[in-house]
Amino acid sequence: MIIAIDGPSASGKGTLAKRLAAHLGFAHLDTGKIYRAVGYQVVRQGGDPEDEATALAVARALDPATLSAPQLSSDEAALAASKVARMNAVRDVLLQFQRDFAESPFGGASGAVLDGRDIGTVVCPEAPVKLYVVASAEVRAERRHKELLERGEASIYARVLQDMKDRDERDTNRSVAPLKPADDAFILDTSGLNADEAFAAALAEVEKADADRLQNKSTAT
């Protein structure tokens, strides 16, 4: 089974994806990290993340083991990721990386959970479970603001909120793979939910989809 989880920044999709994968024994891929991994590796090798040939070579040789590197959470990695993500050739290579992961999950897992911004619409449009996790910009900004403070980083809520709105605008209006729910996605609004409530709602949707799949299979035979 493939579970596609999309949504804007700080909606809670990453936490939800990890928890579902752990509960179900599935492999998990935070697709945002693959662009960070490519960009960071280019910089680490002394290259320019805006050089397409270099970025493409790194993307083609991407090692899944590097996706857990703590350095990928750095601002340096985020900046480099935004540069390599503009290149269609790099996006094509990483799109195939994601699809390969979904079809053949690492570690021989029986399923995969992928979270990002275009999983249900572009990467895995045939996934039997599609979740689109949302929350108001104010709630998401408060979550990010709290996260930054807990990490010991300076943060001003008003600035975080504006940055959040600006990013939403860019993501939803970009020409390539814009942020939007798939037509058949289950919309999960986490604005008023805690982590346990969001998990319960998502798991119920997964179990429903699995039951429908088994029913359809039984009917077909």
TORLOSE-730240 format. One line per field, with one value per residue: residue number from 1; residue in one letter; chain; x, y, z of N, C-alpha, C in turn. Coordinates in Angstrom, 3 decimals, always signed. Atoms other than C-alpha are relative to their C-alpha. Layout:
BEGIN
num	[NUM; ...]
residuo	[A; ...]
cadena	[A; ...]
nxx	[X; ...]
nyy	[Y; ...]
nzz	[Z; ...]
caxx	[X; ...]
cayy	[Y; ...]
cazz	[Z; ...]
cxx	[X; ...]
cyy	[Y; ...]
czz	[Z; ...]
END
This chain:
BEGIN
num	[1; 2; 3; 4; 5; 6; 7; 8; 9; 10; 11; 12; 13; 14; 15; 16; 17; 18; 19; 20; 21; 22; 23; 24; 25; 26; 27; 28; 29; 30; 31; 32; 33; 34; 35; 36; 37; 38; 39; 40; 41; 42; 43; 44; 45; 46; 47; 48; 49; 50; 51; 52; 53; 54; 55; 56; 57; 58; 59; 60; 61; 62; 63; 64; 65; 66; 67; 68; 69; 70; 71; 72; 73; 74; 75; 76; 77; 78; 79; 80; 81; 82; 83; 84; 85; 86; 87; 88; 89; 90; 91; 92; 93; 94; 95; 96; 97; 98; 99; 100; 101; 102; 103; 104; 105; 106; 107; 108; 109; 110; 111; 112; 113; 114; 115; 116; 117; 118; 119; 120; 121; 122; 123; 124; 125; 126; 127; 128; 129; 130; 131; 132; 133; 134; 135; 136; 137; 138; 139; 140; 141; 142; 143; 144; 145; 146; 147; 148; 149; 150; 151; 152; 153; 154; 155; 156; 157; 158; 159; 160; 161; 162; 163; 164; 165; 166; 167; 168; 169; 170; 171; 172; 173; 174; 175; 176; 177; 178; 179; 180; 181; 182; 183; 184; 185; 186; 187; 188; 189; 190; 191; 192; 193; 194; 195; 196; 197; 198; 199; 200; 201; 202; 203; 204; 205; 206; 207; 208; 209; 210; 211; 212; 213; 214; 215; 216; 217; 218; 219; 220; 221]
residuo	[M; I; I; A; I; D; G; P; S; A; S; G; K; G; T; L; A; K; R; L; A; A; H; L; G; F; A; H; L; D; T; G; K; I; Y; R; A; V; G; Y; Q; V; V; R; Q; G; G; D; P; E; D; E; A; T; A; L; A; V; A; R; A; L; D; P; A; T; L; S; A; P; Q; L; S; S; D; E; A; A; L; A; A; S; K; V; A; R; M; N; A; V; R; D; V; L; L; Q; F; Q; R; D; F; A; E; S; P; F; G; G; A; S; G; A; V; L; D; G; R; D; I; G; T; V; V; C; P; E; A; P; V; K; L; Y; V; V; A; S; A; E; V; R; A; E; R; R; H; K; E; L; L; E; R; G; E; A; S; I; Y; A; R; V; L; Q; D; M; K; D; R; D; E; R; D; T; N; R; S; V; A; P; L; K; P; A; D; D; A; F; I; L; D; T; S; G; L; N; A; D; E; A; F; A; A; A; L; A; E; V; E; K; A; D; A; D; R; L; Q; N; K; S; T; A; T]
cadena	[A; A; A; A; A; A; A; A; A; A; A; A; A; A; A; A; A; A; A; A; A; A; A; A; A; A; A; A; A; A; A; A; A; A; A; A; A; A; A; A; A; A; A; A; A; A; A; A; A; A; A; A; A; A; A; A; A; A; A; A; A; A; A; A; A; A; A; A; A; A; A; A; A; A; A; A; A; A; A; A; A; A; A; A; A; A; A; A; A; A; A; A; A; A; A; A; A; A; A; A; A; A; A; A; A; A; A; A; A; A; A; A; A; A; A; A; A; A; A; A; A; A; A; A; A; A; A; A; A; A; A; A; A; A; A; A; A; A; A; A; A; A; A; A; A; A; A; A; A; A; A; A; A; A; A; A; A; A; A; A; A; A; A; A; A; A; A; A; A; A; A; A; A; A; A; A; A; A; A; A; A; A; A; A; A; A; A; A; A; A; A; A; A; A; A; A; A; A; A; A; A; A; A; A; A; A; A; A; A; A; A; A; A; A; A; A; A; A; A; A; A]
nxx	[+0.833; -0.683; +0.747; -0.508; +0.406; -0.409; +0.489; -0.937; -0.985; +0.446; +1.374; -0.050; -0.054; -1.215; +0.182; +1.035; -0.561; -0.919; +0.756; +0.720; -0.976; -0.442; +1.135; +0.343; -1.189; -0.309; -1.144; +0.435; -0.865; +0.273; -0.508; -0.665; -1.402; -0.841; -0.543; -0.989; -1.169; -0.728; -0.594; -1.052; -1.142; -0.702; -0.753; -1.026; -1.064; -0.609; +0.625; +1.019; +1.308; +0.698; -0.601; +0.882; -0.756; -0.453; +1.178; +0.551; -0.876; +0.251; +1.345; -0.030; -0.755; +0.527; +0.009; +1.067; -0.552; -0.344; +1.217; +0.165; -1.053; +0.553; -0.349; +1.052; +0.928; -0.654; +0.412; -0.856; +0.599; +1.276; -0.301; -0.500; +1.131; +0.868; -0.675; +0.009; +1.388; +0.492; -0.498; +0.898; -0.745; -0.196; +1.314; +0.344; -0.774; +0.495; +1.348; -0.164; -0.495; +1.165; +0.869; -0.693; +0.161; +1.386; +0.215; -0.892; -0.416; -1.264; +0.095; +0.953; +1.285; +1.163; +0.680; -0.795; +0.667; -0.776; +0.624; -0.579; +0.945; +0.630; -0.029; +1.264; +0.335; -1.040; -0.903; +0.751; +1.421; +0.802; -0.054; +1.342; +0.305; -0.545; +0.394; -0.460; +0.022; +0.020; +0.248; -0.023; -1.338; -0.297; -0.353; -1.282; -1.049; -0.216; -0.754; -1.367; -0.576; -0.308; -1.078; -1.237; -0.389; -0.439; -1.325; -0.918; -0.175; +0.805; +1.190; +1.052; +1.199; +0.537; -0.870; +0.216; +1.304; -0.115; -0.794; +0.867; +0.950; -0.755; -0.349; +1.249; +0.293; -0.927; +0.233; +1.279; +0.054; -1.129; +0.431; -0.316; +0.492; +0.474; +0.566; +1.459; +0.411; +0.495; +1.467; +0.537; -0.701; +0.744; -0.505; -0.111; -0.328; -0.561; -0.018; +0.484; -0.293; -1.339; -0.672; +0.717; +1.263; -0.332; -0.420; +1.180; +0.794; -0.736; -0.017; +1.345; +0.106; -0.846; +0.683; +1.162; -0.493; -0.492; +1.185; +0.599; -0.875; +0.185; +1.346; -0.034; -0.765; +0.855; +1.072; -0.591; -0.322]
nyy	[-1.200; -1.289; -1.076; -1.297; -1.061; -1.325; -1.115; -1.111; +0.046; -0.025; +0.477; +1.208; +1.176; +0.771; +0.757; +0.995; +1.011; +0.836; +0.809; +1.017; +0.972; +0.805; +0.818; +0.994; +0.728; -0.420; -0.887; -1.401; -0.909; -1.434; -0.352; -1.294; +0.193; +0.436; -1.212; -0.519; +0.887; -0.298; -1.334; -0.010; +0.784; -0.833; -1.004; +0.718; +0.358; -1.228; -0.391; -1.051; +0.647; -0.517; +0.633; +1.131; +1.232; +0.505; +0.414; +1.188; +1.129; +0.358; +0.568; +1.360; +0.867; -0.206; +1.161; -0.148; -0.065; -1.390; -0.763; -0.142; -0.881; -1.170; -1.238; -0.336; -0.938; -1.308; -1.017; +0.177; +1.060; -0.509; -0.937; +0.779; +0.783; -0.870; -0.252; +1.196; +0.372; -0.754; +0.629; +1.067; +1.255; +0.536; +0.421; +1.250; +1.085; +0.228; +0.552; +1.441; +0.506; +0.130; +1.070; +1.266; +0.245; +0.404; +1.330; +0.957; -0.670; +0.416; +0.944; +1.066; -0.259; +0.372; -1.205; -1.226; -1.267; -1.119; -1.299; -1.104; -0.999; +0.431; +1.464; +0.517; -0.574; +0.208; +1.127; +1.255; -0.303; +1.213; +0.485; +0.297; -0.904; -1.345; -0.913; -1.377; -0.512; -1.459; -0.732; -1.425; -0.589; -0.464; +1.172; +0.527; -0.951; +0.163; +1.243; -0.219; -0.954; +0.761; +0.927; -0.761; -0.411; +1.193; +0.326; -1.048; -0.966; -1.207; +0.066; -0.989; +0.641; -0.740; +0.261; +1.402; +0.055; -0.578; +0.937; +1.132; -0.422; -0.188; +1.323; +0.582; -0.663; +0.526; +1.423; +0.251; -0.661; +0.339; +0.632; +1.431; +0.729; -0.897; +0.601; +0.095; +1.372; +0.835; -0.024; +1.043; -0.014; -0.251; -1.240; +0.091; -1.303; +0.237; -1.270; +0.194; +1.362; +0.298; +1.030; +1.275; -0.102; -0.008; +1.360; +0.865; -0.305; +0.487; +1.465; +0.450; -0.119; +1.053; +1.277; +0.010; +0.243; +1.372; +0.854; -0.127; +0.692; +1.431; +0.299; -0.029; +1.164; +1.178; -0.053; +0.259; +1.421]
nzz	[+0.000; +0.039; -0.645; +0.442; -0.924; +0.455; -0.796; -0.152; -1.074; -1.405; -0.141; -0.816; +0.874; -0.227; -1.243; +0.272; +0.899; -0.775; -0.960; +0.756; +0.488; -1.139; -0.443; +1.015; +0.418; +1.361; +0.178; +0.060; +0.740; -0.040; +1.326; -0.041; -0.357; +1.112; +0.627; -0.948; +0.060; +1.235; -0.112; -1.025; +0.481; +0.985; -0.753; -0.763; +0.938; +0.497; +1.256; +0.023; +0.139; +1.173; +1.172; +0.272; +0.239; -1.298; -0.762; +0.647; -0.319; -1.400; -0.071; +0.542; -0.902; -1.352; -0.894; -0.986; -1.357; -0.328; -0.292; -1.447; -0.512; -0.710; +0.705; +0.960; -0.638; -0.056; +0.971; +1.168; +0.802; +0.518; +1.080; +1.131; +0.509; +0.789; +1.287; +0.848; +0.269; +1.161; +1.224; +0.436; +0.161; -1.346; -0.470; +0.686; -0.619; -1.360; +0.124; +0.181; -1.289; -0.872; +0.506; -0.266; -1.435; -0.239; +0.564; -0.671; -1.243; -0.593; -1.108; +0.286; -0.667; +0.807; +0.453; -0.089; -0.305; +0.540; -0.269; +0.746; +0.503; +1.245; +0.023; +0.510; +1.305; +1.008; -0.256; -0.096; +0.180; -0.126; -1.384; -0.506; -1.108; +0.178; -1.065; +0.164; -1.364; -0.007; -1.244; +0.323; +0.012; -1.358; -0.811; +0.486; -0.392; -1.443; -0.157; +0.444; -0.951; -1.217; +0.339; +0.091; -1.351; -0.722; +0.510; -0.419; +1.076; -0.134; +0.833; -0.210; +0.544; +1.155; +1.151; +0.377; +0.652; +1.339; +0.798; +0.271; +1.024; +1.245; +0.526; +0.500; +1.274; +1.006; +0.233; +0.650; +1.307; +0.856; +1.246; -0.040; -1.171; -1.054; -1.203; +0.014; -0.310; +1.092; +0.035; -0.876; -1.288; -1.231; -0.585; -1.455; -0.587; -1.333; -0.752; -1.359; -0.436; -0.511; +0.792; -0.124; +0.730; +1.422; +0.329; -0.006; +1.190; +1.166; -0.038; +0.369; +1.442; +0.564; -0.223; +0.888; +1.351; +0.065; +0.004; +1.330; +0.947; -0.181; +0.465; +1.465; +0.439; -0.220; +1.005; +1.312; +0.115]
caxx	[+0.000; +1.101; -0.037; +0.390; +0.341; +0.444; -0.062; +1.515; +4.421; +3.801; +0.418; +1.554; +1.921; +5.505; +4.752; +1.648; +3.518; +6.224; +3.668; +1.572; +4.659; +5.832; +2.375; +1.879; +5.451; +5.810; +8.828; +8.670; +10.036; +10.041; +10.282; +11.278; +14.528; +15.642; +16.005; +17.802; +20.093; +20.998; +21.553; +23.558; +25.728; +26.540; +27.614; +29.549; +31.524; +32.380; +30.006; +27.396; +23.797; +22.715; +24.961; +22.605; +25.234; +26.600; +23.174; +22.030; +25.050; +24.414; +20.699; +21.442; +23.811; +21.578; +22.075; +18.936; +21.164; +22.019; +18.392; +18.712; +21.658; +20.917; +22.588; +19.558; +17.635; +20.051; +19.267; +22.189; +20.536; +17.164; +18.691; +20.541; +17.381; +15.384; +17.975; +18.198; +14.411; +14.014; +15.747; +13.369; +16.078; +16.812; +13.097; +12.672; +15.450; +14.098; +10.554; +11.721; +13.573; +10.291; +8.310; +10.940; +10.718; +6.930; +7.030; +9.934; +10.078; +13.455; +14.031; +11.527; +8.551; +5.073; +4.044; +5.276; +4.247; +5.439; +4.833; +5.389; +3.497; +2.682; +2.617; -1.065; -1.191; +2.136; +4.347; +1.794; -1.565; -2.715; -2.044; -5.044; -4.786; -4.347; -4.410; -4.218; -3.313; -4.181; -4.354; -4.882; -1.855; -2.103; -2.018; +0.864; +2.836; +2.334; +3.614; +6.687; +7.329; +7.207; +9.471; +12.094; +12.061; +12.414; +15.479; +16.979; +16.550; +15.297; +11.750; +9.101; +5.585; +4.448; +7.444; +6.911; +3.260; +4.131; +6.798; +4.225; +1.707; +4.371; +5.436; +1.825; +1.385; +4.498; +3.661; +0.046; +0.791; +3.997; +3.769; +5.324; +3.503; +1.574; +0.449; -3.151; -5.147; -5.795; -9.429; -9.899; -7.842; -9.232; -8.908; -7.672; -7.797; -5.529; -6.180; -8.114; -6.621; -3.775; -1.319; -3.304; -6.577; -4.968; -3.377; -6.684; -8.484; -5.758; -5.547; -9.320; -9.065; -6.221; -8.166; -11.254; -9.268; -7.670; -11.067; -12.426; -9.405; -9.870; -13.592; -12.949; -10.374; -12.818; -15.567; -13.223; -12.324]
cayy	[+0.000; +3.535; +6.406; +9.871; +12.792; +16.373; +19.765; +23.132; +23.780; +23.116; +21.502; +18.429; +16.142; +15.126; +14.061; +12.246; +10.450; +9.199; +7.982; +6.169; +4.511; +3.345; +2.052; +0.178; -1.023; +0.921; +2.750; +6.555; +9.192; +12.897; +14.037; +17.573; +16.184; +14.797; +18.304; +19.417; +16.388; +17.187; +20.889; +20.297; +17.644; +20.024; +22.718; +20.193; +19.196; +22.836; +23.173; +25.728; +24.543; +26.680; +24.692; +22.212; +19.687; +19.381; +19.200; +16.611; +14.393; +14.516; +13.810; +10.736; +9.391; +10.236; +7.779; +7.243; +6.919; +10.631; +11.672; +11.278; +13.681; +16.393; +18.992; +18.857; +20.941; +23.853; +27.113; +26.377; +23.174; +24.917; +27.660; +25.169; +23.066; +26.035; +26.483; +22.896; +22.504; +25.067; +22.753; +20.549; +17.970; +17.567; +17.369; +14.610; +12.520; +12.995; +12.283; +8.869; +8.408; +8.973; +6.644; +3.921; +4.295; +3.971; +0.858; -0.800; +0.569; +0.476; -2.359; -4.624; -2.966; -3.955; -0.353; +3.211; +6.569; +9.602; +13.167; +16.336; +18.796; +16.888; +13.219; +12.602; +14.778; +14.076; +11.478; +8.779; +9.765; +6.121; +5.787; +4.130; +6.520; +10.261; +12.632; +16.398; +17.857; +21.498; +24.035; +27.772; +29.956; +31.357; +27.916; +26.779; +29.946; +29.449; +25.878; +26.949; +29.885; +27.540; +25.023; +27.677; +28.955; +25.420; +24.967; +28.097; +30.180; +33.740; +34.045; +36.731; +35.377; +38.124; +37.472; +33.710; +34.223; +36.449; +34.027; +31.233; +33.167; +34.065; +30.445; +29.307; +31.837; +30.608; +26.927; +27.173; +29.365; +27.801; +26.501; +23.097; +20.744; +23.402; +22.664; +21.435; +18.429; +15.555; +15.333; +12.167; +13.203; +13.123; +16.629; +16.549; +19.922; +19.766; +23.348; +22.165; +18.695; +17.447; +14.866; +11.879; +13.109; +13.778; +10.318; +8.628; +10.399; +9.533; +5.901; +5.535; +6.723; +4.286; +1.382; +2.342; +2.414; -0.945; -2.493; -1.148; -2.531; -5.985; -5.875; -4.937; -7.690; -10.240; -9.095; -9.300; -12.913]
cazz	[+0.000; -0.764; +1.452; -0.045; +2.398; +1.188; +2.739; +3.455; +5.799; +9.531; +8.887; +10.815; +7.795; +8.609; +12.168; +10.980; +8.199; +10.560; +13.086; +10.476; +9.009; +12.440; +13.375; +10.095; +9.692; +6.429; +5.053; +5.272; +2.915; +3.696; +0.082; +1.034; +2.360; -0.974; -2.407; +0.734; +0.466; -3.126; -2.484; +0.680; -0.984; -3.842; -1.373; +0.709; -2.380; -3.005; -5.941; -6.896; -6.299; -9.245; -11.601; -13.236; -14.319; -10.790; -9.169; -11.687; -11.039; -7.280; -7.757; -9.853; -7.193; -4.212; -1.355; +0.779; +3.847; +3.615; +4.152; +7.917; +8.226; +10.822; +8.601; +6.301; +8.839; +8.436; +6.655; +4.329; +3.172; +2.765; +0.613; -1.564; -1.892; -3.185; -5.943; -7.162; -6.989; -9.795; -12.291; -14.278; -15.022; -11.302; -10.497; -13.098; -11.538; -8.018; -9.164; -10.336; -7.019; -5.163; -7.407; -7.053; -3.275; -3.362; -5.555; -3.743; -0.163; +1.534; +3.943; +2.222; +3.958; +2.770; +2.187; +1.944; +3.366; +1.409; +2.544; +0.582; -1.579; -4.755; -3.775; -4.461; -7.569; -9.321; -7.637; -6.797; -8.314; -8.136; -4.385; -2.688; +0.260; -0.216; +2.730; +2.439; +5.811; +6.412; +9.231; +9.309; +8.606; +12.138; +13.746; +11.555; +12.272; +16.004; +15.716; +13.763; +16.117; +19.119; +17.383; +16.647; +20.213; +21.588; +19.358; +20.872; +17.713; +17.646; +16.330; +15.930; +15.432; +13.025; +10.789; +10.864; +9.938; +6.984; +5.789; +6.026; +3.934; +1.365; +1.021; +0.667; -2.123; -3.944; -3.516; -4.647; -7.673; -9.008; -12.570; -11.796; -9.404; -7.458; -3.923; -4.057; -2.881; -5.253; -6.330; -4.272; -1.242; +2.285; +3.720; +7.312; +9.073; +12.124; +13.294; +16.325; +16.706; +18.845; +17.503; +18.820; +17.315; +13.942; +13.972; +14.839; +11.991; +9.491; +10.608; +10.267; +6.667; +5.945; +7.448; +5.457; +2.216; +3.020; +3.736; +0.445; -1.410; +0.083; -0.677; -4.291; -4.597; -3.160; -5.536; -8.515; -7.743]
cxx	[+0.870; -0.915; +0.662; -0.545; +0.574; -0.540; +1.049; +0.939; -0.658; -1.456; -0.066; +0.148; +1.225; -0.097; -0.999; +0.542; +0.927; -0.758; -0.775; +0.952; +0.454; -1.099; -0.273; +1.189; +0.400; +1.289; -0.519; +1.015; -0.531; +0.580; +0.674; +1.484; +0.865; +0.582; +1.051; +1.280; +0.843; +0.703; +1.160; +1.240; +0.809; +0.895; +1.163; +1.183; +0.682; -0.587; -1.026; -1.358; -0.819; +0.600; -0.749; +0.751; +0.442; -1.172; -0.587; +0.825; -0.231; -1.364; -0.012; +0.707; -0.516; -0.080; -1.083; +0.503; +0.303; -1.218; -0.240; +1.043; -0.604; +0.277; -1.091; -1.037; +0.557; -0.556; +0.803; -0.590; -1.308; +0.222; +0.474; -1.129; -0.891; +0.596; -0.063; -1.421; -0.582; +0.353; -0.867; +0.711; +0.226; -1.324; -0.409; +0.710; -0.550; -1.439; +0.072; +0.495; -1.186; -0.904; +0.626; -0.150; -1.399; -0.253; +0.828; +0.549; +1.299; -0.254; -0.999; -1.340; -1.152; -0.776; +0.895; -0.893; +0.916; -0.716; +0.744; -1.054; -0.697; -0.030; -1.274; -0.359; +0.997; +0.793; -0.733; -1.501; -0.912; +0.015; -1.417; -0.416; +0.687; -0.560; +0.556; -0.189; +0.117; -0.171; +0.067; +1.430; +0.408; +0.436; +1.363; +1.161; +0.313; +0.807; +1.466; +0.741; +0.435; +1.171; +1.342; +0.504; +0.536; +1.382; +1.026; +0.255; -0.916; -1.198; -0.989; -1.240; -0.505; +0.821; -0.188; -1.321; +0.068; +0.792; -0.857; -0.976; +0.696; +0.326; -1.243; -0.341; +0.887; -0.341; -1.292; -0.074; +1.175; -0.500; +0.223; -0.475; -0.455; -0.610; -1.525; -0.388; -0.400; -1.527; -0.620; +0.701; -0.965; +0.615; -0.041; +0.465; +0.436; -0.001; -0.403; +0.271; +1.386; +0.560; -0.746; -1.294; +0.237; +0.391; -1.204; -0.843; +0.671; -0.012; -1.356; -0.179; +0.825; -0.705; -1.226; +0.420; +0.469; -1.169; -0.677; +0.813; -0.200; -1.370; -0.044; +0.732; -0.837; -1.099; +0.527; +0.285; -1.234]
cyy	[+1.253; +1.049; +1.316; +1.084; +1.321; +1.074; +1.081; -0.189; +0.111; -0.406; -1.234; -1.262; -0.864; -0.880; -1.127; -1.130; -0.958; -0.944; -1.109; -1.089; -0.931; -0.965; -1.149; -0.858; +0.312; +0.831; +1.431; +0.828; +1.417; +0.560; +1.362; -0.140; -0.392; +1.205; +0.639; -0.830; +0.292; +1.346; +0.032; -0.753; +0.782; +1.013; -0.650; -0.387; +1.229; +0.488; +1.104; -0.669; +0.527; -0.530; -1.305; -1.313; -0.638; -0.538; -1.283; -1.239; -0.479; -0.658; -1.447; -0.983; +0.077; -1.304; +0.207; +0.147; +1.436; +0.815; +0.199; +0.922; +1.233; +1.321; +0.439; +0.957; +1.420; +0.951; -0.133; -1.051; +0.470; +0.934; -0.738; -0.796; +0.850; +0.278; -1.222; -0.392; +0.738; -0.684; -1.194; -1.341; -0.674; -0.517; -1.334; -1.188; -0.328; -0.492; -1.512; -0.653; -0.253; -1.146; -1.370; -0.382; -0.539; -1.431; -1.077; +0.644; -0.564; -0.966; -1.112; +0.171; -0.308; +1.207; +1.205; +1.191; +1.110; +1.292; +1.099; +0.997; -0.422; -1.520; -0.563; +0.486; -0.347; -1.289; -1.333; +0.249; -1.212; -0.563; -0.232; +0.888; +1.332; +0.879; +1.386; +0.685; +1.520; +0.522; +1.473; +0.523; +0.436; -1.155; -0.547; +0.910; -0.129; -1.263; +0.196; +0.937; -0.728; -0.941; +0.712; +0.410; -1.183; -0.452; +1.059; +1.050; +1.199; -0.079; +1.083; -0.536; +0.685; -0.274; -1.425; -0.134; +0.535; -0.912; -1.204; +0.331; +0.172; -1.349; -0.691; +0.565; -0.546; -1.440; -0.268; +0.590; -0.322; -0.793; -1.504; -0.609; +0.919; -0.766; +0.040; -1.432; -0.750; -0.010; -1.006; -0.058; +0.249; +1.230; -0.103; +1.343; -0.213; +1.255; -0.191; -1.377; -0.100; -1.164; -1.334; +0.012; -0.023; -1.407; -0.935; +0.213; -0.543; -1.523; -0.571; +0.042; -1.079; -1.356; -0.131; -0.325; -1.443; -0.974; +0.034; -0.766; -1.509; -0.439; -0.072; -1.208; -1.265; -0.064; -0.377; -1.482; -0.870]
czz	[+0.000; +0.627; -0.376; +0.924; -0.480; +0.935; +0.129; +1.179; +1.368; +0.183; +0.892; -0.828; +0.257; +1.230; -0.210; -0.866; +0.754; +0.923; -0.709; -0.472; +1.122; +0.440; -0.965; -0.421; -1.433; -0.024; -0.153; -0.778; +0.123; -1.294; -0.033; +0.273; -1.181; -0.740; +0.904; -0.079; -1.235; +0.110; +0.977; -0.480; -1.033; +0.709; +0.738; -0.880; -0.585; -1.301; +0.180; -0.210; -1.178; -1.306; -0.273; -0.182; +1.316; +0.808; -0.567; +0.325; +1.430; +0.140; -0.482; +0.927; +1.438; +0.785; +1.055; +1.433; +0.417; +0.424; +1.494; +0.618; +0.666; -0.699; -0.982; +0.588; +0.022; -1.054; -1.288; -0.941; -0.636; -1.186; -1.244; -0.643; -0.894; -1.377; -0.912; -0.388; -1.201; -1.322; -0.381; -0.130; +1.352; +0.542; -0.634; +0.638; +1.390; +0.014; -0.161; +1.287; +0.934; -0.436; +0.237; +1.471; +0.283; -0.472; +0.681; +1.266; +0.557; +1.152; -0.229; +0.681; -0.950; -0.510; +0.191; +0.307; -0.502; +0.340; -0.736; -0.419; -1.281; -0.120; -0.635; -1.383; -1.096; +0.216; -0.038; -0.152; +0.138; +1.417; +0.529; +1.171; -0.258; +1.106; -0.312; +1.349; -0.019; +1.420; -0.385; +0.056; +1.400; +0.899; -0.417; +0.382; +1.488; +0.281; -0.369; +0.948; +1.278; -0.237; -0.045; +1.380; +0.799; -0.458; +0.353; -1.053; +0.218; -0.937; +0.395; -0.700; -1.266; -1.260; -0.498; -0.754; -1.429; -0.926; -0.416; -1.133; -1.352; -0.637; -0.558; -1.377; -1.113; -0.361; -0.768; -1.405; -0.910; -1.209; -0.005; +1.309; +1.130; +1.173; -0.077; +0.329; -1.266; +0.078; +0.960; +1.356; +1.153; +0.652; +1.525; +0.552; +1.440; +0.881; +1.456; +0.557; +0.617; -0.822; +0.028; -0.801; -1.506; -0.457; -0.094; -1.253; -1.262; -0.056; -0.393; -1.512; -0.698; +0.121; -0.891; -1.428; -0.162; -0.050; -1.362; -1.037; +0.087; -0.505; -1.524; -0.567; +0.108; -1.047; -1.378; -0.207; +0.134]
END
